[in-house]
Amino acid sequence: MTTIYKDGEFVEENWTRADAETGTSVAGNALVSQSLFLEAAEDYLGRDGETAVLVEAGDDVEKLAPYLGRLAYVAVDFPSFADGRGFSAARVLREQIGYQGDIRAAGKYILDQVPLARRCGVSSFEISKPEVLKALKAGEWPEVTKYLQPVGTVDEMPVGTRPWARRSFRDVAVAAE
């Protein structure tokens, strides 16, 4: 069982990771790497159980476009907290391809990256680090309210004269009446 954080709640899910050995014969819900999935997409989608795809760092997520409506979710791997390619993959899925389904962060991200991943379109988190689980259960949310890159998934306003500087609407003080 894996702990998933989504919409402020924790749920336990059970997905079997398919590999080259198990292939499409994996039983139940299967999480498949993008490279394996693209080799036999229709076979994975036609078996019993739901199918989700794991996008690894460096994968071209645009190749998933024809299948996105039939996937349970797309997991984006963060192989290291210092590797930002997961953020880029999530943004391409949301902003360029228009994927409306669940994008799940998986791997070795840290708590400080959770709000930033949400800005990029990630909607759920597979939690593998106990310190991230503990902090989220304690209600910690290290929100950043000023950004240097605009995204298309969050309502923001420009800051000053720099067109690339943004501020969250949550950061604007409300005048008292």
C-alpha positions in Angstrom: 0.0 0.0 0.0 1.1 3.5 -0.8 0.1 6.7 0.9 -1.3 9.3 -1.5 -1.9 12.9 -0.6 -4.7 14.6 -2.6 -7.0 17.5 -1.9 -5.8 17.8 1.7 -6.6 14.1 2.5 -4.6 10.9 2.8 -5.6 7.7 1.1 -4.0 4.3 0.7 -3.8 2.9 -2.8 -2.4 -0.3 -4.2 -0.8 -0.2 -7.7 1.5 -2.9 -9.1 4.5 -1.6 -11.0 4.8 -3.4 -14.3 8.2 -4.1 -15.6 9.7 -5.8 -18.6 9.2 -9.2 -17.0 5.6 -8.9 -16.1 4.6 -6.8 -19.1 0.9 -6.7 -19.8 0.2 -9.8 -17.7 0.3 -7.8 -14.4 -2.9 -8.3 -12.5 -5.1 -5.4 -11.1 -4.2 -1.8 -11.3 -0.8 -1.3 -13.0 1.6 1.6 -13.0 3.8 1.3 -16.2 6.8 3.3 -17.3 6.2 5.4 -20.3 8.7 3.5 -22.4 7.1 0.1 -21.7 3.6 1.5 -22.1 4.3 3.0 -25.6 5.6 -0.4 -26.8 2.2 -2.0 -26.1 -0.2 0.7 -25.3 -3.4 -1.0 -26.5 -2.5 -4.2 -24.6 -2.0 -2.4 -21.4 -5.2 -0.4 -21.8 -7.2 -3.5 -22.8 -6.4 -5.7 -19.8 -8.5 -6.0 -16.6 -7.7 -3.3 -14.1 -6.8 0.4 -14.6 -3.6 1.6 -16.1 -1.4 4.6 -15.1 1.8 5.7 -16.7 5.0 6.8 -14.9 6.8 9.5 -16.8 10.5 9.3 -15.9 13.0 12.2 -16.1 13.7 13.0 -19.8 10.6 11.2 -21.2 8.7 13.1 -23.9 5.3 13.4 -22.4 3.7 14.6 -25.7 3.9 11.0 -26.9 1.2 10.1 -24.3 -1.3 12.6 -25.8 -3.4 10.0 -27.7 -3.9 7.9 -24.6 -4.4 10.4 -21.8 -8.2 10.1 -21.8 -7.9 6.4 -21.0 -5.3 6.5 -18.2 -6.2 6.4 -14.5 -3.5 9.0 -13.9 -0.1 10.1 -15.0 2.7 9.9 -12.4 5.7 12.2 -12.9 9.0 10.9 -11.4 11.2 13.2 -9.3 14.4 11.1 -9.2 16.1 13.7 -6.9 15.0 16.8 -5.2 17.5 18.6 -7.3 16.1 17.4 -10.6 13.4 19.8 -11.9 12.3 17.8 -15.0 9.2 16.6 -13.2 8.0 20.2 -12.9 8.5 20.6 -16.7 6.7 17.4 -17.5 3.7 18.4 -15.4 3.5 21.8 -17.0 3.6 20.3 -20.5 0.8 17.9 -19.6 -1.4 20.6 -18.2 -0.6 23.7 -20.2 0.4 22.4 -23.6 -1.5 19.1 -24.0 -4.5 20.2 -21.8 -4.6 17.0 -19.7 -7.4 17.4 -17.1 -6.8 14.1 -15.2 -4.7 13.4 -12.1 -1.0 14.2 -12.3 0.8 12.5 -9.4 4.3 13.4 -8.1 6.3 10.3 -7.3 9.9 9.9 -6.2 12.3 11.9 -4.1 10.8 15.4 -3.8 10.9 17.3 -0.6 8.2 19.2 1.3 9.3 22.6 0.0 8.6 21.4 -3.5 5.0 20.3 -2.9 3.4 23.8 -3.4 5.6 24.4 -6.4 4.6 21.1 -8.0 0.9 22.1 -7.4 1.5 25.3 -9.3 2.8 23.2 -12.2 -0.3 21.1 -12.4 0.4 18.2 -10.0 -2.8 17.2 -8.2 -1.7 14.3 -6.0 1.5 13.1 -4.3 2.8 9.6 -3.8 4.5 9.9 -0.4 7.7 7.8 0.0 9.6 10.0 2.5 8.4 9.7 6.1 9.4 13.4 6.9 7.1 14.6 4.1 4.2 12.5 5.4 4.8 13.7 8.9 4.9 17.4 7.9 1.8 17.2 5.7 -0.1 15.4 8.5 0.9 18.2 10.9 -0.6 20.7 8.4 2.7 22.2 7.3 2.5 23.9 3.9 5.5 26.0 2.9 3.7 28.3 0.5 5.7 30.6 -1.7 3.7 33.7 -2.7 6.2 35.5 -5.1 7.4 33.7 -8.3 9.7 34.4 -11.1 8.0 32.2 -13.7 4.3 32.5 -14.7 2.3 29.3 -15.0 -1.1 28.8 -16.7 -2.6 26.8 -13.8 -2.7 29.4 -11.1 -4.3 32.9 -10.9 -1.5 35.4 -10.4 -0.8 39.0 -10.9 2.3 40.8 -12.2 4.5 42.5 -9.7 6.1 45.8 -10.5 7.5 46.5 -14.0 9.0 43.1 -14.6 6.7 41.1 -16.8 8.0 37.8 -15.5 7.6 38.5 -11.8 4.4 37.2 -10.3 2.5 37.3 -7.0 -0.2 35.0 -5.8 -3.6 36.7 -5.3 -3.5 35.1 -1.8 -0.7 37.5 -1.0 -2.8 40.6 -1.6 -4.0 42.2 1.6 -7.7 42.8 1.8 -8.7 46.3 2.9 -10.9 46.6 6.0 -14.2 48.3 5.5 
